Amino acid sequence: MTENQQFDYSNQELVSLILKQNKIHDGHWVLAAKLTFSAMNIASLPDGSDASPAGVVALTGIRIERVAEPQPFSLNAAVLNPK
C-alpha cells in the first residue's frame, strides 16, 4: 500500500483544525487569505519580444479571523472545540 502524498481540506476543516490547534473555545471564526499583489512583464517567446504587463497574485498565508456576529460561513468554536 502506498503512503498518501496529498491531503485536501475544505475551508471549514481548516478553520476547525486551527481552532483546535490554538485551543480556541469561543467565538465565531472565518477563514481569510493573506495575498501579495505585484506586477511584472510576462513573455512566451524565448527572446521576450512579446512581453506584456501582467498582474501576479501570490498566496502568502492563511489565517482565521473572529467575527462579531455569526455569519453563514463562520464557524462557532464553542461547538467545534468545546472545553
PyMOL Python script that loads the backbone (N, CA, C, O; Angstrom):
from pymol import cmd

cmd.read_pdbstr("""\
ATOM      1  N   MET A   1       0.850  -1.181   0.000  1.00  0.00           N
ATOM      2  CA  MET A   1       0.000   0.000   0.000  1.00  0.00           C
ATOM      3  C   MET A   1       0.896   1.245   0.000  1.00  0.00           C
ATOM      4  O   MET A   1       1.870   1.319   0.750  1.00  0.00           O
ATOM      5  N   THR A   2       0.559   2.208  -0.840  1.00  0.00           N
ATOM      6  CA  THR A   2       1.359   3.431  -0.900  1.00  0.00           C
ATOM      7  C   THR A   2       0.889   4.435   0.138  1.00  0.00           C
ATOM      8  O   THR A   2      -0.278   4.460   0.530  1.00  0.00           O
ATOM      9  N   GLU A   3       1.818   5.250   0.564  1.00  0.00           N
ATOM     10  CA  GLU A   3       1.512   6.284   1.539  1.00  0.00           C
ATOM     11  C   GLU A   3       0.843   7.459   0.835  1.00  0.00           C
ATOM     12  O   GLU A   3       1.236   7.829  -0.271  1.00  0.00           O
ATOM     13  N   ASN A   4      -0.177   8.051   1.484  1.00  0.00           N
ATOM     14  CA  ASN A   4      -0.876   9.197   0.911  1.00  0.00           C
ATOM     15  C   ASN A   4       0.085  10.376   0.803  1.00  0.00           C
ATOM     16  O   ASN A   4       0.749  10.724   1.779  1.00  0.00           O
ATOM     17  N   GLN A   5       0.162  10.986  -0.365  1.00  0.00           N
ATOM     18  CA  GLN A   5       1.064  12.111  -0.602  1.00  0.00           C
ATOM     19  C   GLN A   5       0.323  13.429  -0.726  1.00  0.00           C
ATOM     20  O   GLN A   5       0.943  14.462  -0.983  1.00  0.00           O
ATOM     21  N   GLN A   6      -0.975  13.414  -0.551  1.00  0.00           N
ATOM     22  CA  GLN A   6      -1.762  14.635  -0.725  1.00  0.00           C
ATOM     23  C   GLN A   6      -2.945  14.616   0.225  1.00  0.00           C
ATOM     24  O   GLN A   6      -3.599  13.588   0.403  1.00  0.00           O
ATOM     25  N   PHE A   7      -3.213  15.757   0.831  1.00  0.00           N
ATOM     26  CA  PHE A   7      -4.340  15.892   1.739  1.00  0.00           C
ATOM     27  C   PHE A   7      -5.114  17.149   1.357  1.00  0.00           C
ATOM     28  O   PHE A   7      -4.529  18.225   1.231  1.00  0.00           O
ATOM     29  N   ASP A   8      -6.407  17.019   1.175  1.00  0.00           N
ATOM     30  CA  ASP A   8      -7.259  18.157   0.835  1.00  0.00           C
ATOM     31  C   ASP A   8      -8.145  18.491   2.023  1.00  0.00           C
ATOM     32  O   ASP A   8      -8.652  17.603   2.708  1.00  0.00           O
ATOM     33  N   TYR A   9      -8.326  19.795   2.259  1.00  0.00           N
ATOM     34  CA  TYR A   9      -9.170  20.264   3.348  1.00  0.00           C
ATOM     35  C   TYR A   9     -10.121  21.325   2.824  1.00  0.00           C
ATOM     36  O   TYR A   9      -9.740  22.163   2.006  1.00  0.00           O
ATOM     37  N   SER A  10     -11.349  21.287   3.293  1.00  0.00           N
ATOM     38  CA  SER A  10     -12.295  22.360   2.975  1.00  0.00           C
ATOM     39  C   SER A  10     -11.972  23.567   3.848  1.00  0.00           C
ATOM     40  O   SER A  10     -11.200  23.462   4.801  1.00  0.00           O
ATOM     41  N   ASN A  11     -12.552  24.693   3.527  1.00  0.00           N
ATOM     42  CA  ASN A  11     -12.355  25.892   4.349  1.00  0.00           C
ATOM     43  C   ASN A  11     -12.789  25.639   5.792  1.00  0.00           C
ATOM     44  O   ASN A  11     -12.109  26.053   6.731  1.00  0.00           O
ATOM     45  N   GLN A  12     -13.926  24.956   5.967  1.00  0.00           N
ATOM     46  CA  GLN A  12     -14.426  24.683   7.306  1.00  0.00           C
ATOM     47  C   GLN A  12     -13.480  23.745   8.066  1.00  0.00           C
ATOM     48  O   GLN A  12     -13.270  23.914   9.267  1.00  0.00           O
ATOM     49  N   GLU A  13     -12.918  22.768   7.373  1.00  0.00           N
ATOM     50  CA  GLU A  13     -11.978  21.858   8.030  1.00  0.00           C
ATOM     51  C   GLU A  13     -10.718  22.597   8.479  1.00  0.00           C
ATOM     52  O   GLU A  13     -10.193  22.330   9.559  1.00  0.00           O
ATOM     53  N   LEU A  14     -10.233  23.524   7.652  1.00  0.00           N
ATOM     54  CA  LEU A  14      -9.051  24.302   8.032  1.00  0.00           C
ATOM     55  C   LEU A  14      -9.325  25.149   9.266  1.00  0.00           C
ATOM     56  O   LEU A  14      -8.513  25.179  10.190  1.00  0.00           O
ATOM     57  N   VAL A  15     -10.461  25.835   9.290  1.00  0.00           N
ATOM     58  CA  VAL A  15     -10.810  26.650  10.459  1.00  0.00           C
ATOM     59  C   VAL A  15     -10.892  25.772  11.695  1.00  0.00           C
ATOM     60  O   VAL A  15     -10.375  26.139  12.750  1.00  0.00           O
ATOM     61  N   SER A  16     -11.533  24.622  11.581  1.00  0.00           N
ATOM     62  CA  SER A  16     -11.666  23.711  12.715  1.00  0.00           C
ATOM     63  C   SER A  16     -10.302  23.255  13.220  1.00  0.00           C
ATOM     64  O   SER A  16     -10.065  23.258  14.428  1.00  0.00           O
ATOM     65  N   LEU A  17      -9.414  22.868  12.333  1.00  0.00           N
ATOM     66  CA  LEU A  17      -8.075  22.431  12.737  1.00  0.00           C
ATOM     67  C   LEU A  17      -7.302  23.546  13.438  1.00  0.00           C
ATOM     68  O   LEU A  17      -6.625  23.299  14.436  1.00  0.00           O
ATOM     69  N   ILE A  18      -7.399  24.769  12.920  1.00  0.00           N
ATOM     70  CA  ILE A  18      -6.681  25.905  13.510  1.00  0.00           C
ATOM     71  C   ILE A  18      -7.255  26.248  14.885  1.00  0.00           C
ATOM     72  O   ILE A  18      -6.508  26.553  15.814  1.00  0.00           O
ATOM     73  N   LEU A  19      -8.579  26.199  15.011  1.00  0.00           N
ATOM     74  CA  LEU A  19      -9.203  26.456  16.315  1.00  0.00           C
ATOM     75  C   LEU A  19      -8.715  25.455  17.358  1.00  0.00           C
ATOM     76  O   LEU A  19      -8.383  25.827  18.484  1.00  0.00           O
ATOM     77  N   LYS A  20      -8.677  24.187  16.971  1.00  0.00           N
ATOM     78  CA  LYS A  20      -8.252  23.141  17.916  1.00  0.00           C
ATOM     79  C   LYS A  20      -6.774  23.272  18.248  1.00  0.00           C
ATOM     80  O   LYS A  20      -6.389  23.118  19.407  1.00  0.00           O
ATOM     81  N   GLN A  21      -5.938  23.553  17.253  1.00  0.00           N
ATOM     82  CA  GLN A  21      -4.502  23.689  17.480  1.00  0.00           C
ATOM     83  C   GLN A  21      -4.188  24.837  18.425  1.00  0.00           C
ATOM     84  O   GLN A  21      -3.264  24.749  19.234  1.00  0.00           O
ATOM     85  N   ASN A  22      -4.959  25.916  18.323  1.00  0.00           N
ATOM     86  CA  ASN A  22      -4.717  27.103  19.146  1.00  0.00           C
ATOM     87  C   ASN A  22      -5.572  27.143  20.406  1.00  0.00           C
ATOM     88  O   ASN A  22      -5.593  28.149  21.115  1.00  0.00           O
ATOM     89  N   LYS A  23      -6.279  26.046  20.682  1.00  0.00           N
ATOM     90  CA  LYS A  23      -7.100  25.918  21.892  1.00  0.00           C
ATOM     91  C   LYS A  23      -8.100  27.072  22.050  1.00  0.00           C
ATOM     92  O   LYS A  23      -8.246  27.641  23.131  1.00  0.00           O
ATOM     93  N   ILE A  24      -8.775  27.400  20.958  1.00  0.00           N
ATOM     94  CA  ILE A  24      -9.796  28.450  20.947  1.00  0.00           C
ATOM     95  C   ILE A  24     -11.143  27.783  21.166  1.00  0.00           C
ATOM     96  O   ILE A  24     -11.514  26.877  20.419  1.00  0.00           O
ATOM     97  N   HIS A  25     -11.887  28.224  22.189  1.00  0.00           N
ATOM     98  CA  HIS A  25     -13.122  27.567  22.572  1.00  0.00           C
ATOM     99  C   HIS A  25     -14.361  28.450  22.462  1.00  0.00           C
ATOM    100  O   HIS A  25     -15.459  27.994  22.782  1.00  0.00           O
ATOM    101  N   ASP A  26     -14.221  29.689  22.022  1.00  0.00           N
ATOM    102  CA  ASP A  26     -15.403  30.536  21.899  1.00  0.00           C
ATOM    103  C   ASP A  26     -15.259  31.485  20.720  1.00  0.00           C
ATOM    104  O   ASP A  26     -14.164  31.703  20.200  1.00  0.00           O
ATOM    105  N   GLY A  27     -16.384  32.036  20.315  1.00  0.00           N
ATOM    106  CA  GLY A  27     -16.414  32.995  19.221  1.00  0.00           C
ATOM    107  C   GLY A  27     -16.728  32.348  17.881  1.00  0.00           C
ATOM    108  O   GLY A  27     -16.644  31.131  17.716  1.00  0.00           O
ATOM    109  N   HIS A  28     -17.090  33.196  16.937  1.00  0.00           N
ATOM    110  CA  HIS A  28     -17.364  32.769  15.566  1.00  0.00           C
ATOM    111  C   HIS A  28     -16.183  33.192  14.704  1.00  0.00           C
ATOM    112  O   HIS A  28     -15.697  34.318  14.813  1.00  0.00           O
ATOM    113  N   TRP A  29     -15.725  32.288  13.852  1.00  0.00           N
ATOM    114  CA  TRP A  29     -14.476  32.469  13.116  1.00  0.00           C
ATOM    115  C   TRP A  29     -14.656  32.178  11.631  1.00  0.00           C
ATOM    116  O   TRP A  29     -15.455  31.325  11.243  1.00  0.00           O
ATOM    117  N   VAL A  30     -13.895  32.904  10.803  1.00  0.00           N
ATOM    118  CA  VAL A  30     -13.895  32.688   9.357  1.00  0.00           C
ATOM    119  C   VAL A  30     -12.460  32.527   8.869  1.00  0.00           C
ATOM    120  O   VAL A  30     -11.514  32.959   9.528  1.00  0.00           O
ATOM    121  N   LEU A  31     -12.315  31.907   7.721  1.00  0.00           N
ATOM    122  CA  LEU A  31     -11.009  31.734   7.092  1.00  0.00           C
ATOM    123  C   LEU A  31     -10.705  32.954   6.234  1.00  0.00           C
ATOM    124  O   LEU A  31     -11.590  33.469   5.551  1.00  0.00           O
ATOM    125  N   ALA A  32      -9.470  33.416   6.263  1.00  0.00           N
ATOM    126  CA  ALA A  32      -9.040  34.545   5.440  1.00  0.00           C
ATOM    127  C   ALA A  32      -7.720  34.188   4.765  1.00  0.00           C
ATOM    128  O   ALA A  32      -6.945  33.383   5.281  1.00  0.00           O
ATOM    129  N   ALA A  33      -7.478  34.788   3.620  1.00  0.00           N
ATOM    130  CA  ALA A  33      -6.236  34.563   2.889  1.00  0.00           C
ATOM    131  C   ALA A  33      -5.380  35.820   2.944  1.00  0.00           C
ATOM    132  O   ALA A  33      -5.896  36.935   2.860  1.00  0.00           O
ATOM    133  N   LYS A  34      -4.074  35.638   3.086  1.00  0.00           N
ATOM    134  CA  LYS A  34      -3.121  36.741   3.022  1.00  0.00           C
ATOM    135  C   LYS A  34      -2.513  36.713   1.617  1.00  0.00           C
ATOM    136  O   LYS A  34      -1.861  35.744   1.227  1.00  0.00           O
ATOM    137  N   LEU A  35      -2.738  37.784   0.874  1.00  0.00           N
ATOM    138  CA  LEU A  35      -2.315  37.845  -0.518  1.00  0.00           C
ATOM    139  C   LEU A  35      -1.304  38.969  -0.731  1.00  0.00           C
ATOM    140  O   LEU A  35      -1.343  39.993  -0.050  1.00  0.00           O
ATOM    141  N   THR A  36      -0.404  38.763  -1.681  1.00  0.00           N
ATOM    142  CA  THR A  36       0.533  39.790  -2.113  1.00  0.00           C
ATOM    143  C   THR A  36       0.288  40.032  -3.596  1.00  0.00           C
ATOM    144  O   THR A  36       0.169  39.087  -4.375  1.00  0.00           O
ATOM    145  N   PHE A  37       0.215  41.298  -3.982  1.00  0.00           N
ATOM    146  CA  PHE A  37      -0.018  41.661  -5.374  1.00  0.00           C
ATOM    147  C   PHE A  37       1.222  42.342  -5.935  1.00  0.00           C
ATOM    148  O   PHE A  37       1.852  43.152  -5.255  1.00  0.00           O
ATOM    149  N   SER A  38       1.572  42.015  -7.168  1.00  0.00           N
ATOM    150  CA  SER A  38       2.689  42.693  -7.820  1.00  0.00           C
ATOM    151  C   SER A  38       2.477  42.671  -9.327  1.00  0.00           C
ATOM    152  O   SER A  38       1.590  41.983  -9.832  1.00  0.00           O
ATOM    153  N   ALA A  39       3.292  43.422 -10.028  1.00  0.00           N
ATOM    154  CA  ALA A  39       3.225  43.489 -11.488  1.00  0.00           C
ATOM    155  C   ALA A  39       4.561  43.062 -12.073  1.00  0.00           C
ATOM    156  O   ALA A  39       5.615  43.241 -11.462  1.00  0.00           O
ATOM    157  N   MET A  40       4.495  42.501 -13.253  1.00  0.00           N
ATOM    158  CA  MET A  40       5.713  42.092 -13.943  1.00  0.00           C
ATOM    159  C   MET A  40       5.419  41.976 -15.433  1.00  0.00           C
ATOM    160  O   MET A  40       4.258  42.026 -15.839  1.00  0.00           O
ATOM    161  N   ASN A  41       6.426  41.826 -16.228  1.00  0.00           N
ATOM    162  CA  ASN A  41       6.254  41.555 -17.645  1.00  0.00           C
ATOM    163  C   ASN A  41       6.387  40.060 -17.872  1.00  0.00           C
ATOM    164  O   ASN A  41       7.290  39.412 -17.342  1.00  0.00           O
ATOM    165  N   ILE A  42       5.475  39.527 -18.666  1.00  0.00           N
ATOM    166  CA  ILE A  42       5.485  38.096 -18.955  1.00  0.00           C
ATOM    167  C   ILE A  42       5.572  37.907 -20.464  1.00  0.00           C
ATOM    168  O   ILE A  42       4.848  38.545 -21.228  1.00  0.00           O
ATOM    169  N   ALA A  43       6.460  37.032 -20.871  1.00  0.00           N
ATOM    170  CA  ALA A  43       6.636  36.730 -22.292  1.00  0.00           C
ATOM    171  C   ALA A  43       6.610  35.228 -22.512  1.00  0.00           C
ATOM    172  O   ALA A  43       6.989  34.458 -21.630  1.00  0.00           O
ATOM    173  N   SER A  44       6.161  34.813 -23.691  1.00  0.00           N
ATOM    174  CA  SER A  44       6.182  33.386 -24.008  1.00  0.00           C
ATOM    175  C   SER A  44       7.236  33.053 -25.055  1.00  0.00           C
ATOM    176  O   SER A  44       7.628  31.895 -25.197  1.00  0.00           O
ATOM    177  N   LEU A  45       7.697  34.062 -25.789  1.00  0.00           N
ATOM    178  CA  LEU A  45       8.755  33.820 -26.782  1.00  0.00           C
ATOM    179  C   LEU A  45      10.118  33.852 -26.100  1.00  0.00           C
ATOM    180  O   LEU A  45      10.321  34.639 -25.176  1.00  0.00           O
ATOM    181  N   PRO A  46      11.048  33.020 -26.535  1.00  0.00           N
ATOM    182  CA  PRO A  46      12.372  32.968 -25.904  1.00  0.00           C
ATOM    183  C   PRO A  46      13.111  34.314 -25.880  1.00  0.00           C
ATOM    184  O   PRO A  46      13.845  34.596 -24.932  1.00  0.00           O
ATOM    185  N   ASP A  47      12.924  35.142 -26.910  1.00  0.00           N
ATOM    186  CA  ASP A  47      13.632  36.424 -26.932  1.00  0.00           C
ATOM    187  C   ASP A  47      12.903  37.524 -26.172  1.00  0.00           C
ATOM    188  O   ASP A  47      13.415  38.639 -26.068  1.00  0.00           O
ATOM    189  N   GLY A  48      11.706  37.231 -25.632  1.00  0.00           N
ATOM    190  CA  GLY A  48      10.957  38.204 -24.843  1.00  0.00           C
ATOM    191  C   GLY A  48      10.292  39.300 -25.641  1.00  0.00           C
ATOM    192  O   GLY A  48       9.793  40.266 -25.065  1.00  0.00           O
ATOM    193  N   SER A  49      10.273  39.169 -26.971  1.00  0.00           N
ATOM    194  CA  SER A  49       9.718  40.235 -27.813  1.00  0.00           C
ATOM    195  C   SER A  49       8.212  40.399 -27.674  1.00  0.00           C
ATOM    196  O   SER A  49       7.675  41.418 -28.107  1.00  0.00           O
ATOM    197  N   ASP A  50       7.525  39.453 -27.099  1.00  0.00           N
ATOM    198  CA  ASP A  50       6.077  39.566 -26.931  1.00  0.00           C
ATOM    199  C   ASP A  50       5.684  39.879 -25.479  1.00  0.00           C
ATOM    200  O   ASP A  50       4.545  39.632 -25.082  1.00  0.00           O
ATOM    201  N   ALA A  51       6.611  40.415 -24.695  1.00  0.00           N
ATOM    202  CA  ALA A  51       6.352  40.688 -23.278  1.00  0.00           C
ATOM    203  C   ALA A  51       5.182  41.657 -23.107  1.00  0.00           C
ATOM    204  O   ALA A  51       5.046  42.639 -23.837  1.00  0.00           O
ATOM    205  N   SER A  52       4.368  41.354 -22.145  1.00  0.00           N
ATOM    206  CA  SER A  52       3.217  42.191 -21.829  1.00  0.00           C
ATOM    207  C   SER A  52       3.138  42.385 -20.319  1.00  0.00           C
ATOM    208  O   SER A  52       3.511  41.490 -19.560  1.00  0.00           O
ATOM    209  N   PRO A  53       2.652  43.556 -19.874  1.00  0.00           N
ATOM    210  CA  PRO A  53       2.456  43.759 -18.444  1.00  0.00           C
ATOM    211  C   PRO A  53       1.428  42.765 -17.918  1.00  0.00           C
ATOM    212  O   PRO A  53       0.451  42.449 -18.598  1.00  0.00           O
ATOM    213  N   ALA A  54       1.654  42.279 -16.710  1.00  0.00           N
ATOM    214  CA  ALA A  54       0.736  41.313 -16.116  1.00  0.00           C
ATOM    215  C   ALA A  54       0.683  41.524 -14.602  1.00  0.00           C
ATOM    216  O   ALA A  54       1.619  42.046 -13.996  1.00  0.00           O
ATOM    217  N   GLY A  55      -0.397  41.118 -14.031  1.00  0.00           N
ATOM    218  CA  GLY A  55      -0.541  41.159 -12.581  1.00  0.00           C
ATOM    219  C   GLY A  55      -0.327  39.767 -12.000  1.00  0.00           C
ATOM    220  O   GLY A  55      -0.697  38.762 -12.608  1.00  0.00           O
ATOM    221  N   VAL A  56       0.270  39.725 -10.827  1.00  0.00           N
ATOM    222  CA  VAL A  56       0.549  38.460 -10.164  1.00  0.00           C
ATOM    223  C   VAL A  56      -0.015  38.522  -8.745  1.00  0.00           C
ATOM    224  O   VAL A  56       0.186  39.502  -8.027  1.00  0.00           O
ATOM    225  N   VAL A  57      -0.712  37.476  -8.359  1.00  0.00           N
ATOM    226  CA  VAL A  57      -1.236  37.365  -7.002  1.00  0.00           C
ATOM    227  C   VAL A  57      -0.599  36.140  -6.367  1.00  0.00           C
ATOM    228  O   VAL A  57      -0.675  35.039  -6.914  1.00  0.00           O
ATOM    229  N   ALA A  58       0.026  36.330  -5.215  1.00  0.00           N
ATOM    230  CA  ALA A  58       0.646  35.217  -4.502  1.00  0.00           C
ATOM    231  C   ALA A  58      -0.078  35.001  -3.177  1.00  0.00           C
ATOM    232  O   ALA A  58      -0.357  35.954  -2.450  1.00  0.00           O
ATOM    233  N   LEU A  59      -0.374  33.759  -2.875  1.00  0.00           N
ATOM    234  CA  LEU A  59      -0.932  33.405  -1.581  1.00  0.00           C
ATOM    235  C   LEU A  59       0.234  33.270  -0.610  1.00  0.00           C
ATOM    236  O   LEU A  59       1.067  32.375  -0.749  1.00  0.00           O
ATOM    237  N   THR A  60       0.288  34.173   0.384  1.00  0.00           N
ATOM    238  CA  THR A  60       1.423  34.179   1.312  1.00  0.00           C
ATOM    239  C   THR A  60       1.070  33.595   2.675  1.00  0.00           C
ATOM    240  O   THR A  60       1.938  33.474   3.540  1.00  0.00           O
ATOM    241  N   GLY A  61      -0.175  33.238   2.871  1.00  0.00           N
ATOM    242  CA  GLY A  61      -0.558  32.625   4.127  1.00  0.00           C
ATOM    243  C   GLY A  61      -2.063  32.580   4.290  1.00  0.00           C
ATOM    244  O   GLY A  61      -2.812  33.162   3.505  1.00  0.00           O
ATOM    245  N   ILE A  62      -2.485  31.886   5.316  1.00  0.00           N
ATOM    246  CA  ILE A  62      -3.903  31.863   5.674  1.00  0.00           C
ATOM    247  C   ILE A  62      -4.008  32.212   7.144  1.00  0.00           C
ATOM    248  O   ILE A  62      -3.045  32.079   7.899  1.00  0.00           O
ATOM    249  N   ARG A  63      -5.176  32.653   7.537  1.00  0.00           N
ATOM    250  CA  ARG A  63      -5.411  32.968   8.940  1.00  0.00           C
ATOM    251  C   ARG A  63      -6.895  32.794   9.218  1.00  0.00           C
ATOM    252  O   ARG A  63      -7.703  32.666   8.298  1.00  0.00           O
ATOM    253  N   ILE A  64      -7.239  32.790  10.491  1.00  0.00           N
ATOM    254  CA  ILE A  64      -8.643  32.836  10.866  1.00  0.00           C
ATOM    255  C   ILE A  64      -8.888  34.172  11.546  1.00  0.00           C
ATOM    256  O   ILE A  64      -8.012  34.716  12.218  1.00  0.00           O
ATOM    257  N   GLU A  65     -10.084  34.688  11.361  1.00  0.00           N
ATOM    258  CA  GLU A  65     -10.466  35.968  11.952  1.00  0.00           C
ATOM    259  C   GLU A  65     -11.762  35.786  12.731  1.00  0.00           C
ATOM    260  O   GLU A  65     -12.693  35.120  12.275  1.00  0.00           O
ATOM    261  N   ARG A  66     -11.802  36.388  13.909  1.00  0.00           N
ATOM    262  CA  ARG A  66     -13.021  36.353  14.710  1.00  0.00           C
ATOM    263  C   ARG A  66     -13.990  37.399  14.175  1.00  0.00           C
ATOM    264  O   ARG A  66     -13.594  38.527  13.880  1.00  0.00           O
ATOM    265  N   VAL A  67     -15.256  37.023  14.050  1.00  0.00           N
ATOM    266  CA  VAL A  67     -16.291  37.956  13.607  1.00  0.00           C
ATOM    267  C   VAL A  67     -17.236  38.227  14.766  1.00  0.00           C
ATOM    268  O   VAL A  67     -17.451  37.363  15.616  1.00  0.00           O
ATOM    269  N   ALA A  68     -17.791  39.415  14.796  1.00  0.00           N
ATOM    270  CA  ALA A  68     -18.621  39.850  15.926  1.00  0.00           C
ATOM    271  C   ALA A  68     -19.938  39.081  16.009  1.00  0.00           C
ATOM    272  O   ALA A  68     -20.427  38.788  17.100  1.00  0.00           O
ATOM    273  N   GLU A  69     -20.503  38.759  14.853  1.00  0.00           N
ATOM    274  CA  GLU A  69     -21.798  38.080  14.810  1.00  0.00           C
ATOM    275  C   GLU A  69     -21.689  36.841  13.928  1.00  0.00           C
ATOM    276  O   GLU A  69     -20.868  36.806  13.011  1.00  0.00           O
ATOM    277  N   PRO A  70     -22.504  35.830  14.194  1.00  0.00           N
ATOM    278  CA  PRO A  70     -22.490  34.649  13.324  1.00  0.00           C
ATOM    279  C   PRO A  70     -22.813  35.037  11.881  1.00  0.00           C
ATOM    280  O   PRO A  70     -23.677  35.878  11.634  1.00  0.00           O
ATOM    281  N   GLN A  71     -22.128  34.432  10.956  1.00  0.00           N
ATOM    282  CA  GLN A  71     -22.350  34.652   9.529  1.00  0.00           C
ATOM    283  C   GLN A  71     -22.605  33.301   8.874  1.00  0.00           C
ATOM    284  O   GLN A  71     -22.278  32.267   9.456  1.00  0.00           O
ATOM    285  N   PRO A  72     -23.181  33.288   7.677  1.00  0.00           N
ATOM    286  CA  PRO A  72     -23.475  31.995   7.037  1.00  0.00           C
ATOM    287  C   PRO A  72     -22.238  31.106   6.860  1.00  0.00           C
ATOM    288  O   PRO A  72     -22.368  29.883   6.815  1.00  0.00           O
ATOM    289  N   PHE A  73     -21.061  31.686   6.761  1.00  0.00           N
ATOM    290  CA  PHE A  73     -19.845  30.915   6.520  1.00  0.00           C
ATOM    291  C   PHE A  73     -18.912  30.871   7.732  1.00  0.00           C
ATOM    292  O   PHE A  73     -17.798  30.358   7.629  1.00  0.00           O
ATOM    293  N   SER A  74     -19.350  31.402   8.876  1.00  0.00           N
ATOM    294  CA  SER A  74     -18.496  31.368  10.078  1.00  0.00           C
ATOM    295  C   SER A  74     -18.726  30.075  10.847  1.00  0.00           C
ATOM    296  O   SER A  74     -19.766  29.429  10.721  1.00  0.00           O
ATOM    297  N   LEU A  75     -17.732  29.718  11.643  1.00  0.00           N
ATOM    298  CA  LEU A  75     -17.823  28.516  12.466  1.00  0.00           C
ATOM    299  C   LEU A  75     -17.759  28.898  13.935  1.00  0.00           C
ATOM    300  O   LEU A  75     -16.992  29.776  14.331  1.00  0.00           O
ATOM    301  N   ASN A  76     -18.570  28.230  14.732  1.00  0.00           N
ATOM    302  CA  ASN A  76     -18.662  28.502  16.166  1.00  0.00           C
ATOM    303  C   ASN A  76     -17.661  27.621  16.903  1.00  0.00           C
ATOM    304  O   ASN A  76     -17.800  26.398  16.918  1.00  0.00           O
ATOM    305  N   ALA A  77     -16.653  28.238  17.514  1.00  0.00           N
ATOM    306  CA  ALA A  77     -15.614  27.491  18.221  1.00  0.00           C
ATOM    307  C   ALA A  77     -16.177  26.713  19.398  1.00  0.00           C
ATOM    308  O   ALA A  77     -15.662  25.644  19.724  1.00  0.00           O
ATOM    309  N   ALA A  78     -17.213  27.217  20.040  1.00  0.00           N
ATOM    310  CA  ALA A  78     -17.802  26.522  21.187  1.00  0.00           C
ATOM    311  C   ALA A  78     -18.399  25.182  20.772  1.00  0.00           C
ATOM    312  O   ALA A  78     -18.429  24.247  21.573  1.00  0.00           O
ATOM    313  N   VAL A  79     -18.869  25.077  19.546  1.00  0.00           N
ATOM    314  CA  VAL A  79     -19.435  23.835  19.041  1.00  0.00           C
ATOM    315  C   VAL A  79     -18.335  22.908  18.517  1.00  0.00           C
ATOM    316  O   VAL A  79     -18.343  21.708  18.790  1.00  0.00           O
ATOM    317  N   LEU A  80     -17.391  23.474  17.763  1.00  0.00           N
ATOM    318  CA  LEU A  80     -16.331  22.675  17.146  1.00  0.00           C
ATOM    319  C   LEU A  80     -15.257  22.225  18.123  1.00  0.00           C
ATOM    320  O   LEU A  80     -14.676  21.151  17.967  1.00  0.00           O
ATOM    321  N   ASN A  81     -14.994  23.050  19.131  1.00  0.00           N
ATOM    322  CA  ASN A  81     -13.889  22.764  20.055  1.00  0.00           C
ATOM    323  C   ASN A  81     -14.309  23.095  21.487  1.00  0.00           C
ATOM    324  O   ASN A  81     -13.762  24.015  22.095  1.00  0.00           O
ATOM    325  N   PRO A  82     -15.276  22.352  22.028  1.00  0.00           N
ATOM    326  CA  PRO A  82     -15.709  22.652  23.393  1.00  0.00           C
ATOM    327  C   PRO A  82     -14.604  22.403  24.406  1.00  0.00           C
ATOM    328  O   PRO A  82     -13.706  21.592  24.182  1.00  0.00           O
ATOM    329  N   LYS A  83     -14.686  23.113  25.523  1.00  0.00           N
ATOM    330  CA  LYS A  83     -13.678  22.952  26.592  1.00  0.00           C
ATOM    331  C   LYS A  83     -13.758  21.567  27.188  1.00  0.00           C
ATOM    332  O   LYS A  83     -12.994  21.241  28.097  1.00  0.00           O
TER     333      LYS A  83
END
""", "prot")
cmd.dss("prot")
cmd.show_as("cartoon", "prot")
cmd.util.cbc("prot")
cmd.orient("prot")
